[in-house]
C-alpha cells in the first residue's frame, strides 16, 4: 500500500482507496475506475469495457475523444492556450461569431463552467432590469422554477428548492421567486414591476429529465414579451443537440432572449460555457463590470468552435431525434413492476423506479456489472444520456441490460 500511495498504479480497489484517502468526499461514485475511453466506451484499470450512458451529464455529447475535437485541441496546444482577456486572441472572434449564428443571436460572453454562465445570466438580468427596464435600484427579482438545478454556487443553491443542496451553506442571496415548473398561471402571477427575468431549464435535467406540458415554453415566451421581462433559457444540459434539436426551446419553436450554454460546448476536453444574446441586452455590460481570467481562452475557443462546426450540419441533432423516437418506445415497454414512469426527449431519458423494489443506486450498480454506466438522481430516478454518437445497436443493447436489471 505504501508503494501505491507513492504513485504506482493499482487495481480498482487500490485506486478507489487512494482517491478516498486524498480527495474530498463530495461525491459517491460508482466503483468503476476509468483509465481510457474512445467514442461511447470507457475502459477501467482492470481492462473491462463499459458503454457510457451518462456522457458526463451531456459534457461528452460527442463521445470521448472525438477526432475533430481532439485535432482542434492539439492544433491549438501548439500555438497558445491562454492570453487572458487583457489581450485579443485569434480564436475568440470566430468562435463567438459562429456560436451566435448557431443560436440565432448576435453576441457571446464566454465563461468556463455552466454555473458561471448562470451567475453571469443573473448579473445580466439584474443590470438590464435597472438600466433598461427601470426597476428601482436593489429591488430586481428573478423568477425560477421549483426543482431546478442551475449549479452549485451559493447564489444558485439559494434559489434551489432541494434542501440537500442548501443544508449548512446559508445565508443566501435574495431576489428570487420559485414557482412550480410547468405551471404557467403561477409563473404569470409571480411577475410584477420588480421582475427582471424568468430563468428556467426548458427540460429539467437533475430533477429527472422532466418535460413541461405542451405549450408551456411558448406561454413563458408570451408572458415575458408582454410584461417586458427577459426569458433566460438554461440549456447547459439540454442544449447543443441532446434533445434532437440544437436547443430544447426549438422543440416548441420558442426563441428566448438569452441562452446559457456549457457542458457539451467544451467537447469533453475543456470547460467552456457561454451566455448568448442580442446586443440591446448584452450591451449593459461594459469593461470592468464582469470578467474571467480563463473565459474565452484560445484553447477553449478552438474546441468550442469545433463543437459548433459539428452542430452546423444538423447531423447529430437528426441522429438524436431519430434514435430517440425508437428509444422512447423501448423504454415505455419497461413500465410496470419496478418502473413507474418514463420521460424522454431525443437521447435524454428519465426513468422513475419504485424504491420499494429497487433504488436508483442499486440499479446503477447492477447496470455497471452488466457493462453500462448510468447515474441515479433523487434516489429513485435513473437519468440516461448517452453520447449523440451512439449507434442503434448500442442503444438497444443498453436498453436490454436495463430491462434485465429492472425485471
C-alpha positions in Angstrom: 0.0 0.0 0.0 2.9 2.4 0.7 4.1 1.9 -2.9 0.6 2.6 -4.2 0.3 5.8 -2.2 3.7 6.8 -3.6 2.2 6.8 -7.1 2.2 3.3 -8.6 -0.9 2.2 -10.5 -3.1 -0.4 -8.8 -6.3 -2.4 -9.1 -9.8 -0.9 -9.0 -10.0 -1.3 -5.2 -6.5 0.2 -4.8 -7.4 3.2 -6.9 -10.6 3.8 -5.0 -8.8 3.6 -1.7 -6.2 6.1 -2.9 -8.8 8.5 -4.1 -10.8 8.2 -0.9 -7.7 9.0 1.1 -6.7 12.2 -0.7 -9.8 13.5 -2.4 -12.7 15.3 -0.7 -15.8 13.1 -0.3 -18.3 15.4 -2.0 -19.3 12.6 -4.5 -20.2 9.0 -4.0 -19.0 7.5 -7.3 -19.9 4.0 -8.6 -17.0 1.6 -8.0 -15.6 1.9 -11.5 -12.1 3.4 -12.1 -11.9 4.6 -15.7 -8.4 4.8 -17.3 -9.1 5.2 -21.0 -12.0 6.0 -23.3 -13.0 6.1 -27.0 -16.3 7.1 -28.5 -19.2 5.8 -26.4 -17.0 3.3 -24.5 -14.7 3.5 -21.5 -12.2 1.0 -20.1 -11.4 0.6 -16.4 -8.0 -0.1 -14.8 -8.7 -3.8 -14.9 -9.4 -3.8 -18.6 -13.2 -4.1 -18.5 -15.2 -2.0 -21.0 -18.4 -0.1 -20.3 -20.9 1.7 -22.5 -21.1 5.2 -21.2 -24.8 6.2 -21.0 -24.2 9.2 -18.8 -21.8 11.1 -21.1 -20.6 13.4 -18.4 -24.1 14.8 -17.8 -24.0 15.9 -21.5 -20.5 17.2 -21.4 -19.5 14.3 -23.6 -22.3 14.6 -26.0 -19.9 13.9 -28.9 -18.4 10.9 -27.1 -14.9 10.5 -25.7 -12.0 11.9 -27.6 -14.0 12.9 -30.8 -11.4 13.0 -33.6 -12.3 16.5 -34.8 -12.3 17.9 -31.3 -9.0 16.3 -30.3 -7.5 17.6 -33.5 -8.7 21.2 -32.8 -7.3 21.0 -29.2 -3.9 19.6 -30.4 -3.5 22.2 -33.0 -4.2 25.0 -30.6 -1.9 23.5 -27.9 1.0 24.0 -30.3 0.1 27.7 -30.6 -1.2 29.5 -27.5 -3.6 28.3 -24.7 -4.2 31.4 -22.6 -3.8 35.1 -23.0 -6.4 36.4 -20.5 -8.9 38.9 -21.8 -6.4 41.7 -21.3 -5.5 41.0 -24.9 -7.2 39.8 -28.0 -6.8 36.3 -29.5 -7.4 35.0 -33.0 -9.8 32.3 -31.7 -12.4 34.3 -29.8 -13.9 36.2 -32.7 -14.6 33.2 -35.0 -15.9 31.2 -32.1 -18.3 33.9 -30.9 -19.5 34.7 -34.5 -20.4 31.1 -35.3 -21.9 30.3 -31.9 -24.1 33.4 -32.1 -25.2 32.4 -35.6 -26.0 28.8 -34.4 -28.2 30.2 -31.6 -29.8 32.9 -33.8 -28.3 35.6 -31.7 -25.8 38.4 -32.0 -23.2 38.3 -29.3 -21.5 35.9 -27.0 -20.0 36.3 -23.5 -17.7 33.3 -22.9 -17.1 31.8 -19.4 -15.9 28.4 -18.2 -18.5 26.4 -16.3 -22.2 26.1 -16.5 -22.6 27.7 -13.1 -20.5 30.6 -14.2 -22.8 31.1 -17.2 -25.8 31.1 -14.9 -24.2 33.6 -12.5 -23.4 35.8 -15.5 -27.0 35.5 -16.7 -28.2 36.6 -13.2 -25.9 39.7 -13.3 -27.0 40.4 -16.9 -30.7 40.2 -16.0 -30.3 42.5 -13.0 -28.3 45.1 -14.7 -30.7 45.1 -17.7 -33.6 45.4 -15.2 -32.1 48.6 -13.7 -30.6 50.2 -16.8 -33.2 49.3 -19.4 -36.5 48.4 -17.7 -36.1 51.0 -14.9 -36.5 48.7 -11.9 -35.8 50.5 -8.6 -32.2 50.0 -7.7 -31.6 47.0 -5.5 -35.1 45.6 -6.0 -34.8 43.4 -9.1 -36.2 39.9 -8.8 -35.9 36.8 -11.0 -38.5 34.1 -11.3 -37.2 30.5 -11.2 -38.8 27.0 -11.3 -39.1 24.7 -8.3 -36.9 21.6 -8.5 -34.4 23.5 -10.7 -30.8 22.7 -11.0 -28.5 25.5 -12.3 -25.3 24.8 -10.5 -23.6 24.7 -7.1 -22.5 28.3 -6.2 -24.0 29.9 -3.1 -26.2 32.3 -5.2 -27.6 29.4 -7.3 -28.3 27.0 -4.5 -30.0 29.8 -2.7 -32.9 29.6 -5.1 -32.9 25.8 -5.3 -35.8 24.0 -3.7 -33.7 20.9 -3.0 -32.8 21.1 0.7 -29.8 18.8 0.2 -28.1 21.5 -1.8 -28.7 24.2 0.8 -28.0 22.4 4.2 -25.3 24.3 6.0 -24.5 26.8 3.3 -26.7 29.9 4.1 -27.3 32.8 4.2 -28.3 33.0 0.6 -28.7 35.8 -1.9 -32.2 37.3 -2.0 -34.2 38.3 -5.1 -35.5 35.0 -6.5 -39.1 33.6 -6.6 -39.7 30.0 -7.2 -42.9 28.8 -8.9 -43.9 25.2 -9.9 -42.3 24.1 -13.1 -44.8 23.8 -15.9 -47.4 25.9 -14.2 -47.8 28.9 -16.5 -50.5 30.5 -14.3 -48.3 30.5 -11.3 -45.4 32.0 -13.3 -47.5 34.7 -14.7 -49.0 35.6 -11.3 -45.4 36.0 -9.9 -44.4 38.6 -12.4 -44.6 42.2 -11.1 -42.8 45.6 -11.6 -39.6 44.2 -10.0 -39.3 41.2 -12.3 -36.2 41.4 -14.5 -36.2 37.8 -15.9 -37.6 34.3 -15.9 -34.8 31.8 -15.6 -35.8 28.2 -16.4 -34.4 25.0 -17.8 -36.6 24.1 -20.9 -36.3 20.5 -19.6 -35.2 19.9 -16.0 -32.2 17.5 -16.1 -31.3 17.0 -12.5 -34.9 16.7 -11.5 -35.1 13.6 -13.7 -35.4 14.8 -17.3 -38.8 16.5 -16.5 -40.5 17.7 -19.7 -43.0 20.6 -19.2 -46.6 20.4 -20.6 -47.0 21.2 -24.3 -47.3 24.9 -24.8 -45.6 25.9 -21.6 -42.4 27.3 -23.2 -44.5 29.2 -25.7 -46.6 30.6 -22.8 -43.4 31.7 -20.9 -42.2 33.4 -24.0 -45.5 35.3 -24.5 -45.7 36.3 -20.8 -42.1 37.6 -20.9 -42.7 39.6 -24.0 -46.0 41.0 -22.7 -44.5 42.1 -19.3 -41.1 43.3 -20.6 -39.2 40.5 -18.8 -36.2 38.6 -20.1 -36.7 34.9 -20.9 -33.4 33.2 -19.9 -33.1 29.6 -21.0 -30.6 27.5 -19.2 -29.6 24.9 -21.8 -26.4 23.9 -20.2 -27.6 20.3 -20.2 -30.4 20.3 -22.7 -28.7 22.3 -25.4 -26.4 21.5 -28.3 -28.2 18.5 -29.8 -29.2 16.5 -26.7 -32.9 16.6 -27.3 -32.9 16.1 -31.0 -32.8 19.8 -31.7 -29.9 22.2 -31.4 -31.8 23.8 -28.4 -34.7 22.3 -26.4 -36.5 25.6 -26.9 -36.7 24.8 -30.6 -39.0 21.8 -29.8 -41.7 24.4 -29.3 -40.5 27.0 -31.8 -39.5 29.3 -29.0 -36.7 31.8 -29.0 -35.6 33.1 -25.6 -33.8 36.4 -25.0 -30.7 34.7 -23.5 -29.2 31.2 -23.8 -27.0 29.8 -21.1 -24.7 27.1 -22.6 -22.0 24.8 -21.3 -21.1 21.2 -20.9 -21.2 19.9 -24.5 -19.7 23.2 -25.7 -16.3 22.0 -24.3 -16.4 18.7 -26.2 -15.4 16.8 -23.0 -12.0 18.3 -23.3 -12.0 21.7 -21.5 -14.7 23.5 -19.6 -16.4 26.0 -21.9 -19.6 27.9 -21.2 -21.3 31.0 -22.8 -24.1 33.5 -22.4 -25.6 34.2 -25.8 -27.9 37.1 -26.5 -28.6 40.2 -28.5 -26.7 43.5 -28.4 -29.5 45.6 -26.9 -29.4 43.2 -23.9 -25.7 42.4 -23.7 -24.5 46.0 -24.0 -25.4 46.7 -20.4 -22.0 45.1 -19.7 -19.1 47.4 -20.0 -15.3 47.0 -19.4 -14.7 46.1 -15.8 -18.3 45.1 -15.0 -17.7 41.4 -15.5 -14.9 39.1 -16.5 -13.0 35.8 -16.2 -9.3 35.1 -16.5 -9.9 31.8 -18.4 -13.2 32.7 -20.0 -12.8 32.8 -23.8 -9.2 31.5 -23.7 -7.8 30.4 -27.1 -7.8 26.7 -26.3 -11.4 26.8 -25.1 -12.5 28.8 -28.1 -10.7 26.4 -30.5 -12.5 23.4 -29.0 -15.8 25.2 -28.7 -15.6 26.4 -32.3 -15.0 22.8 -33.4 -18.2 21.8 -31.5 -20.2 24.5 -33.2 -18.9 23.2 -36.6 -20.1 19.7 -35.7 -23.6 21.1 -35.0 -23.9 23.3 -38.0 -24.6 20.3 -40.3 -27.6 19.2 -38.2 -26.3 15.6 -38.4 -26.1 15.0 -34.6 -29.5 16.6 -34.0 -31.2 14.4 -36.6 -29.5 11.3 -35.3 -30.6 12.1 -31.7 -34.2 12.8 -32.9 -34.4 9.6 -35.0 -32.9 7.2 -32.4 -34.8 9.0 -29.6 -38.2 8.1 -31.1 -37.3 4.4 -31.2 -35.7 4.5 -27.8 -38.7 6.1 -26.2 -40.8 3.2 -27.4 -38.3 0.7 -26.0 -38.2 2.5 -22.6 -42.0 2.8 -22.4 -42.1 -1.0 -22.7 -40.3 -1.2 -19.4 -43.2 0.4 -17.5 -44.6 -1.9 -14.8 -43.1 -3.6 -11.9 -40.0 -1.6 -10.9 -40.6 1.1 -13.5 -43.3 3.6 -12.6 -42.7 6.2 -15.3 -40.6 7.2 -18.3 -39.8 10.6 -19.9 -37.5 11.2 -22.9 -36.6 13.8 -25.5 -34.0 12.8 -28.0 -31.2 10.9 -26.4 -32.1 12.0 -22.9 -34.4 10.0 -20.6 -35.6 9.8 -17.0 -36.9 6.5 -15.6 -38.8 6.5 -12.3 -38.3 3.5 -10.1 -40.4 2.1 -7.3 -38.0 2.4 -4.4 -39.7 -0.5 -2.6 -38.4 -2.7 -5.4 -35.1 -1.2 -6.3 -33.3 2.0 -5.6 -31.6 4.1 -8.2 -28.2 3.4 -6.8 -28.7 -0.3 -6.8 -30.0 -0.2 -10.4 -26.9 1.7 -11.5 -24.6 -0.7 -9.6 -26.3 -3.7 -11.4 -26.1 -1.9 -14.7 -22.4 -1.4 -14.2 -22.0 -5.1 -13.5 -23.5 -5.6 -17.0 -21.3 -3.1 -18.7 -23.5 0.0 -18.8 -22.7 3.2 -16.9 -25.6 5.4 -15.7 -26.4 7.5 -12.6 -29.4 8.0 -10.4 -30.9 11.3 -9.4 -33.0 11.9 -6.3 -32.5 8.3 -5.3 -35.3 6.8 -7.3 -34.8 8.1 -10.9 -32.4 6.8 -13.5 -31.0 9.5 -15.8 -29.7 8.3 -19.1 -28.0 10.5 -21.7 -25.6 8.6 -23.9 -23.3 10.3 -26.4 -25.0 11.5 -29.6 -22.6 9.3 -31.5 -24.2 6.1 -30.1 -25.5 3.6 -32.7 -28.9 2.0 -32.8 -27.4 -1.4 -31.9 -25.5 0.0 -28.9 -28.6 1.8 -27.6 -30.7 -1.4 -28.0 -28.1 -3.4 -26.2 -28.0 -0.9 -23.3 -31.8 -1.0 -23.1 -31.6 -4.8 -23.0 -29.3 -4.6 -20.0 -31.6 -2.1 -18.3 -34.5 -4.5 -18.9 -32.6 -7.4 -17.4 -31.7 -5.3 -14.3 -35.2 -4.0 -13.7 -37.0 -7.3 -14.3 
